Amino acid sequence: MHTNRLRHLFSRALRASLATPLVLAGCGTGNTDLRGYTNIECTPTGEPAINDLSIQPAMDSVELRFISSYGEEPATYQTRASTGEACATATDPSTCQTTLAEARSVDGFTGACIQVCWKYFLATTRGDEVKTWSSLQSLQELIGTVDTAQDAALLAFAAGYRLSCDTLDQGAVKRSLEGGFNVVGTKGYACGEGSDLIQHVVHVSANGEVRELEKHVLEKGTGQCAVGRRPVGLEGTVAGGCEDALGQYFAQTAHLEAASIHAFLRLREELALHGAETGLQDAALASAVDEVMHTEMTGRLARRFGATPPPPVVAAVPLRPLDAVALDNAVEGCVRETYGALVAHHQALHAHDAEVREAMVRIAEDETRHAGLSWDIDRWVRSRLSAPEQEALREAQKRAVALLRAEVAAPLDATLVTEAGLPTPEAALALLDTLEQELWA
């Protein structure tokens, strides 16, 4: 299920239950005049596309590769995009193909570490030569004269600017009157007091130099969060050591967000074990990175209300067979995480506390992507299960929905409704009605 379909469904659910249109996550347009700019062309996984790079002399092939690592585990490598025909002019194509498959780089560009570490490099072939390009300087050498928007976007990306594929004020490009291109990107996060999501406009000259022209604060950080997927082996729950309802709520939320990091990293391992496509594996890893930020944000909010969320304790459990992974995804992802994403949008609209409301606008979009991933996994896995196993999934979802109905029908502290924006039991049941009719029937 594409994330956009969930967005539209959530919008209808909120209108039906609350007569309030849904405003999805987004930031202001800053002070940059975006006239003449166009969206960045991207790979399916969200990096700048590479199919129109103006490399001269031309390469036989170019691949954009992603390196990720977690803890003491060995780094993993995935090809995110490729163009051309690998080893097309090699005198020994077989040896060239083997060398390309084994091409690795210790270094990389656009790297970061938030428990999970990641970075990128290019791998190219020309004749018998296989090379890697893992820095801004090496990419400038490879591209030479910047002739296309993709040239400029890739260099800005390698210089450390995040480039959105669909939000113009966070990812855009246009040809500059002085030659080269202007590129709009962002740095930073609206995550915690004193943090900012900053829009940058840079000029990428014809010779590949990246020079900053201007910057504007798109969103100021506050420090709050949402809910996530629970991992198998999660032990106990927490109250946060606080009698305040808001403190208890955000302590529990932060606890579950931290647990979700484990859940998504484990999901990535189990998807790889069972041969899932790399796109699903990569999305699980990206979701784990999102949950790191969510944990930090909700933890700050819990402490603001006098609670201290302890870290989750997750017991070591062996990787599971495919039917068990599917069953867990059907319950935790397609039911609980999907409903949680919808609630996050409700909070973004209705929380009286400005910090909670602003944070949930950002978090809701992440959680919607995570829910979309759950449905994508569900679609992939069902064709690999027997008829009895598929029936078990349907029954498990029915039980999960019934349990969720009982949970949301419980009375809430008034401050959770007003300040945190949680739906009343009546509104929550109406939201569930819409999801059940559209998704779980």
Sequence and secondary structure as in RCSB ss.txt:
>XXXX:A:sequence
MHTNRLRHLFSRALRASLATPLVLAGCGTGNTDLRGYTNIECTPTGEPAINDLSIQPAMDSVELRFISSYGEEPA
TYQTRASTGEACATATDPSTCQTTLAEARSVDGFTGACIQVCWKYFLATTRGDEVKTWSSLQSLQELIGTVDTAQ
DAALLAFAAGYRLSCDTLDQGAVKRSLEGGFNVVGTKGYACGEGSDLIQHVVHVSANGEVRELEKHVLEKGTGQC
AVGRRPVGLEGTVAGGCEDALGQYFAQTAHLEAASIHAFLRLREELALHGAETGLQDAALASAVDEVMHTEMTGR
LARRFGATPPPPVVAAVPLRPLDAVALDNAVEGCVRETYGALVAHHQALHAHDAEVREAMVRIAEDETRHAGLSW
DIDRWVRSRLSAPEQEALREAQKRAVALLRAEVAAPLDATLVTEAGLPTPEAALALLDTLEQELWA
>XXXX:A:secstr
  HHHHHHHHHHHHHHHHS     S    TT   TT EE  B TTSSB  TT   SS  SEEEEEEEEEETTS  
EEEEEEEEE TTTT SSHHHHHHHHHT   S  EEEEESSEEEEEEEEEEETTEEEEE SHHHHHHHH S  SHH
HHHHHHHHTT B  SS GGGSEEEE TTSSEEEEEEES S STT EEEEEEEEE TT  EEEEEEEEEEE     
      TTEE     S  SHHHHHHHHHHHHHHHHHHHHHHHHHHHHHTT  HHHHHHHHHHHHHHHHHHHHHHH
HHHHTT      EE       HHHHHHHIIIIIIIIIHHHHHHHHHHHHH SSHHHHHHHHHHHHHHHHHHHHHH
HHHHHHHTTS HHHHHHHHHHHHHHHHHHHHHHTS   HHHHHTS    HHHHHHHHHHHIIIII 
